[in-house]
């Protein structure tokens, strides 16, 4: 396989991984919002800083791996990685986290009421 094709496949794989990573970070924020109730101001501030981080991550991906040249398929790969993570991994992960949270609340209520 040509070195150029290998490079393009690597960039595509890194784009998909970056998209999955960005959604995993956002799931962390969502789980934090379940544990600690936030008002809309704090949710907005968290989202603002998340999107700055996400933009920086995509910029660094393009800068480090592609010498700063914009590649539409790399950005599309990030988007597809986010969609894949959200549709397949996040749903299962979040269901488990919600069950753990309910279980934890039951245990802490039982301990605190004794």
N, C-alpha and C positions, 0 to 999 in steps of 0.2 A: 504494500500500500504506500502511496506517495506520502511524503512528509507533510505536505500541505493539507491533504485530506485528514491525516491523523490530527493535525493541529485544529482543523475545523470541528472534528468530532470531539476533541478535548474541550474546546470552547463551548460547544453545545452541552456537553455533560456538566461542565462547571456552571453554565447558566441554569440548568435544571436544578442542580444542587443548591445554588444560591436562592432560587425561588422557594424551594422547600425550606431552606434555613430561615428565610424572611417570614414565612408563615408560621414556623415553629416559634420564632421570637414573638410574633403577634399572639399566638396561642398562650404564651406566657403572660402577656398583658391581660388577655381575656380571663385566664384562670385567676390572676390577681384580682380582677374585678369581681369575680365570684366570691373570693375569700373576704375581700374588703370592699364594701360598697363605695362607689365613687359618684360624685355629682357630675353633671355634664361638663363643668369647667375642667375638672381634672382629667376626664376622659378625652376632652379636646386637646389638652396639653400633652397627655401621653401619646395620642395619635399624631400630633404635630412633630414631636421628637422621633417617633417611630418612622414617619415618612422621611424625615431628614436622614435618619440612619439608613433606610431602604434606598434612598436616592444615592447616598454615599457608597453603599455596598455595590450597587449596579455600576456606578461611575468607576469605582476601584476595579471591578471585574473587567470592564472595558479598557481601562487604563493599563492595568497590569498585564492582561492577557492579549490585548489587541492594539497596544501602543496608542490608546485613546481614540482609535477609529470607531465610529458608530457602525454597528452591525445589527440590522433589524432582527435577524434570526436569533441573536444573542438576547436581545430584549424580549423577543417572543418566547425564548426558552425560559427566561426568568418567570414570565407570566404563566407559561404552561407548568412549570415546577410548582408555582403557587397554587394553581388550580388542582393539580394532581394531589398535592399535600392536603389541600382543603377537602377534596372529595373523598379521599381514601384514608389517609392517615389521621387527620384531625378529627373526623367524626368518631372514629373508634377511640382515639386517645381522650377526647373530651367526654365521651360517655363514661369511660373508666374514671376519669378525674372527678366527675360529678358524683359517681357512686362512692368514691373514696371520701369526698367532702361530706356527703350525707352520713356515712359511717362514722367519720371523725366527729361530726356534730352530735350524733347520738351518744358516742362515748363521752365526750366532754360534758354534755348535759347530765349524763348519769353520774359522772364524777363530781360535778359541781353541785348537784342536788343532794348529795349524801352528807 
